[in-house]
Amino acid sequence: LLSELMKRYRQRGGFVKLSAPTYGSMIKAYGQAGDVHRVQELWAEMQEKGVKPTSITLGCLTEALVVNNKAQEAWDLVRQQMEDEERRGCINTVIYSTVLKGFAVTRCMEKVFIVYEEMRASGIPCNTITYNTMLDACTKSYAMGRASKLLEDMAETCVEPDIITYSTIIKGYCVEGDVDRAFHVLAEMKKDGKFKPDEIMYNSILDGCAKQHRVDEALKVLDEMRASGISPSNYTLSILVKVLGHARRLPQAFEMVESLSKQHGFRPNVQVYTCLVQACVHNRQLEKALSLHDTMVADVGCAVDDKFYAVLARGCLQMRQPLKALEVVRAAYQLPGHGLAASARRDRRPVGVDAKALEEIASKLQAAGREEREEWSKLSGELEKSCGVRVSSECSPGAGRDAWRRHTVVGGRGRGGQ
C-alpha cells in the first residue's frame, strides 16, 4: 500500500527532493515490512540524487538490512562508509552494534569478533549494549571461553557491566554446564553490591543445577531466592519439578507445586503439569500421571496443549501401556472411548497430538499384538473422519517420517504436516 501511494505521488510530481531524515523513515518502514528490495532502491535513489546520509539514516538502513537477515550486506555498507572521509563520522557505536547483533543472531561467531576488532581498531567506542550483544552470542553458541576476554576489555575501557551483563554470563556458564563458575559470578556480583540477583538469574542457576542433578544446591538457591523477596514463577516450578522428579523425590515435587503456587498466588500452568507428568513417568507412577490430566482439565484457568498430550501418550508407551496411549489420543481429540475426564471449559476445542507423537504411537501399536493393531486401525479411521487427521497406512515401524502424510484441522484451522 505504501509503495502504491508513493508511486502515485511521484507521478504527480510530489517528490522534488526528499531529505535524509525522510529517506531514513521510509527505509525503516520498508525494513519493518520485510521489503528489502525497496530498502535497497531507496538507498540507491539517495545516492543518485546526492542526498547526504546522516547517522540516523545509516542507522535505519543498517537495522533494515539486519532485521531481514542481511547482516553481511549491512557490514559491507558500513565498510564502504568508513572508506569515505566525509561519511566516516556518521558511523557510530549504534550502527556497529547493529551489525554485531546481526551476526550474533545467526551465531557467526568468527564474524562477530572480526567486526568487534574492526570496531575497536577504527576508534568506535563499545558500550554496555555492544558487550552484552557479544556475550549473548557466546552464550547461544556455547563459546563462553571467549567471554573472559570480553570482560577484560570492558574493564580496560571502563565500560560498566549492568544486570543484563551478569545475567547473560551466568546463563552462559550454566548452559555449558559450568555451574560452579556461574555461582562464582553470582557471588562476585552480590559482593560488589551494585545489583541484586533477579528471577532470571536465579532461574538460570536452578536450570543449571537441574541439568547436573544437583538437588540440594537447587533447593538452597530457591531458599535464597525467596529470602531475597523474589517470588518464584511457573518457570521456576517447572525446573524444580524436573530436579525433584529425576531425584525420585516425587512427593516433594507435588508438595512444592502446591505450596509455592498457593504462597505466591499463582496457578500452575500447563508447562508445570507437563513436567509433573514426566516426573511421574520417571518414577513409574503412570496412574498418577493420568490423574494429572483430570486435575488440569478441571481447572478452567489452565489451557491444555498438544505437547502435554504428547508427553502423556509417550509416558504410556514408555510404561508399556499402548492402549492407555490410545485413550490419551482420544482425549486429546475429544473422541469417545476413553476414561479420562472431560474439560471443564465448555469452549475448549480439541488440541490434538503432534505428528511425531502419533507416529510413535502408531509404530508401537502396529508392532504389538492383534488387539493393539485393531484398536489403532479403529482410532485412525475416527481421527480422519471426525478430526481431519489423516495418517498414512503405509507407516510401519522404522518407516520414518517420509512415510507420513498428515493434515490436522482443529477448530477450523489447518495445520499442514508432511
N, C-alpha and C positions, 0 to 999 in steps of 0.2 A: 504493500500500500504506500509506504513512504517513497519507494523508488518511482512509483507511478506519479505521485504528486510532484516529485522533483522534476520528473521528465516534462510534465505539463508546464510547470513554472518556468523551466529553462526555455521551452519552445516559445513562450510568451515574452521572452527577454527579461525575465525576472532576475536572473543571475548575472550581474555585471562583474563583480569581483567579490568573492567571499573572503572573509577574514580567517586568520589561522584558528582562533577560538571556535568559529562556526564549523570549520572543517573538523576540528577536534571533536565537537559534539556529534557531528554526523558519523564520523568514524567510530566513535564509541557506541552509537545506536546500532549501526550495522554489525559491529562486532558482537554486541549482545544478542542480535538476531541471528547470528551464525552465518552472515553473508560475507565471507572473506573476500570473494571476488569483487564486491562493491567497495569494500575497505581498500583494496589494492587500487581500484580505479580512482577513488578519491585522492589517494596519496599521489598517484601519477598525475592527476589533474592539478594538484597543488604545485608539483614540480614544473609542470608545463606552463602554468600561469605565473610562476615566480613568487608564489606566496611563501614567505619565510616561516618555517615552523617554530613554535615555542616549545619550551619544556613540557607544557601541558599537552600540546598537540602530539608530540612524540610519545608522551606517556600514554595517551589514549590509543595511539597506533600500536605501541608495543603490547599493551594489555589486550587489544582486539585480536592480535595475532596469537598471543599466548593462550587465551581462553578458548581459541579454536584449534589448539594442538599444533601451532606453528611456531614453536619455540626457536627452532633453527633460523627461520626467516626473521624473527624478532631480533635474534642475536646478530645476524648479518646486517640488519638495518642499523643497529647500534654501532657496529664497527664502521659502517660507512659514514655515519655522522661524526664519529671520533676522528676520521681522516680529514674531515672538513674543518679548517680552523675557525670559520665563522659559526659553525653549528656545534663544535665540540663542547662549548659551555652549556648547551641545552641538556646534555646527558648528565643525569644526576643519580643519586642513590636509589630513588624510587624506580627509575627505569631499569637500572641494572638488577635490582631486587626482583623485578617482574620477570626478567629473563631467567634469573636463578630459579624462581618459582616454577616456570615452565619446564625446565629440565628436571627439577625436583619431583614434580608430579609424575613424570614419565620414568623416574628413577634412573636417569642417565647420570650416574654419579661422577664419572670422569669429566663430563662437560660442566657439571655443577662446579667442580673445583677449578677447572680451567677458566671459567667465567669469573669465579671469585678471585683468582690470582691476577687475571687481566684487570679486574676492577681495582684491586689494590695497587697494581703497577701504574694504572692511569691516574692515581690520586683521587679516585672516587671514594669517599668515606663510607664505611659499612656501619649500619646502625643495628639496634637490637633485633628489628624485624629481619634484616638480612641474615643475621646469625641464626635466628630461630627457624628461618626457612631452610637453611642448610642442615641444621640439627634434625629437623623433621625428616628431611631426605635421608639422613644417616639412619634414623630410626626405622623408616619404612623399607630401607634397602639392606638392613642388617649390617650396617657399616659403622658401628659405634666406635670402632678402632680409630676412626678419623675425628671423632668428637673432641678428644683431648686437645688436638692441635687448634681446633676452632676456639675452644675455651681459653687457651693460651693467647691466641690472637685477640680475643675480646679483652682480656686483662691488659695486654700490651698497648692496645689502642684506647683504653679507658672506656670501653663500652659496657655499661652495666647490664647484667642479666635481669630479666623480670620473672614473674611467676610462670610464664609460658616456657621460658628457657629451662627452668628447673623441672617443670612437669614433663617436657619433651625428653630431657636427658634421663629422667627416672623411668619413663615409659620405654625408652630405647634399650636401657640396660635390662629391664625386665623381659622385654621381647626376646633379647638374645640369651636369656637365662642367667644373667649375672645379677641375681637378686641382691647379693651381698653388697655389690657396688651401688646399687640403687638405694639400699638402706644407708650407705655411707653418704651419698649425695643429699638424701633427706636430712640426715643428722647435721651435715655442714650448713644446709640452708636454715635449719632451726637455730643453729648456733649463731649464725650471722644476724638473725633477728629481724631482717628486713621484710621477710614474707612468712606467712603461715601456710602450712600444707592445706590444700583444698580437697574436695571429694575426688576429683580426677586423679590427683597424686596417690591418695590412699587406695583407690580402686586399681590403679596400675600396679602398685606393690602387692595388693591382695591377689591380683591375677597372676603375677609372677610367682607368688607363693603357691598358688593353686597348681600351676604347671609343674612345679617341683615337689608337690605334695607335702609342703611344709605347713602342716595343720596348726601346730601350736603357735608358730610365728604369725600366721594369718589371724588367729583369734586375738593375739596381742595387738596387732595392727587395728583390728576392729575396736578393741577397748580404747586404744589411744585416739582413734578417730572420734569415738563418741565422747570421750573425756574432753576433746578439743571443741566440742559443741557442733560438730559436723554430723548431720543426720545421714544415715545410710539410705541408699535408694534401692529400687528393684534391681539395678545393675549390680550393686554391692551384694544383695541377697543371692543373685544368680551365681556369683563367684563363690560365696560361702557354701552354697549347696553343693557345688562341684567339689570343693575341698573336702567337706564332711562326707559326702557320698562315696568318694574314692577311698576315704579312710575307713569306710564301713561303719560310720557313725550316723546311720540313717535317722534314728530317733532324734538325735541332736539337730540334724538338718531340718526336720519338720518343726521342732520346737523353736528353732532360730527364725524360721519363716513366720510363724505365728506371733512370737513375742516381738520381733523387730517391727513388723508391719503394724501391730497394734500400738506399740510405744511411740512410733514416729508418724502415725496417722496416714498410712497409705495402704492400698490393696496390692497383694501380689499380682503381677501381670502374667501374661502367657509365657514369657521367657523364663520366669521363675518356676512356673508349673512344668515347663518342658525340662528344665534342669532337674526338678524333683523326679520326674518320670525316669530320666537317665540314671539318677541315683538309685531309684527303686530297682531298676533292671540290673544295675551293677551289683546290688545286694540280693539279687534273686527274689525280689518281692513283687511278682507280676500283679497279683491281685490288688496290692496297694497302689501300683501304678495305674491300673484300670479305674480304681476308685477315685483317683485324682481327676480323671476326666469328668466324673459325675459331680465332683465338688466344683470344678471350674465352670462347667456349663450352667450350674445352678446360680452362679454369680452373674447377674445381668451387667455388671460393670467390667467384666473381663471377656475380651473377644478372643475366641479360639482361632488358630490359624492352621494352614496346611502343614507347616513344619511340626507342630505339636502332634498332629495325627500321624505324620511320617515317623516321628521318633517313637510314638507309642506302638505303631504297627511293627516297626523294626525290633522293638523290645520283645514283642510276642514271638517273632521269628527267632530271635536270639535265645529265648526260653523254650524253643521247640514247641510252640503253640500256634501253628499256622492257621487253624480255624479261628482262633481268637483274633489273629491279624485280619482275617476277613470281616469279622464283626466290627473291628475298628474302621475299616474302609467303608463298610455300610453306614456306620455312624457319621463318618466324615461327609458322605454324600446324602445323608438323611434318607437312606433306603431302609425298608423294613427288614426284619430278620436278625436283629442284634439285641443284646441285653444291656446296652449302655443307656444312660439317661439322656433324655431329650433336652435341648436347650431351653432355659427359662426365658430367653429373649424371643418374642414372637416374630420379630422381623429378621431373625438371623437366617441368612442364606447358606446353603452348603458351601464349605470352603474346599472340600476335596483333599486329595493327597498328591504330592508332587510325582512327576513321571518316574523318577528314579526309584522311589519307594514302591510304586506299583510294579515296576519291573522286577524288583527283588521279591516281592510277594508272589507274583505270577511264576517266577522261576522256581521258587521254593515249592510252591504247590504243584506245579507240573512235574517236579522231580519226586513228589511224595506219593502216597497211596492213591487208590482209586477214589475214595471218598473226597479227598482234598482236591483232586483234579475235577471231579464233578461239581463241587461247590464253587471252584474258581470259574468254571465254564458258565454256571448259572449267574454268578455275580458279574462277569464280564458282559454278558448279554443285557443285564439290567443297567449296567453303567452306560452302555451305548444307547439303549432305548430311553432311559429316564433322564440321563445327565449329559448326553452328548459326548461321553468319554469313550473313545474307541481305541482298543488295544489290539494290535495285530495278532492273529492266531499263529503267525509264523514264529513268534518269540518262543524260544526254548532255552534251557539252561546253557549259558555260555554263548548265546547268540549275539549278545552285545546290543548296544543302543541302536545301531543302524537297522536292526530288525523291527524297530518300533515305529508306529505311526500313531499320533495321538492328536486329538483336538478336544479341549475341555471347554464347555460352556457353563459358567457359573453365574446365575442371576442375570443372564442376557449378555454377559461379556465373554468373548472368546479368548482363550489362551492357547496359542499355537505351539505345538511341540515338533518333534522330528517326523 
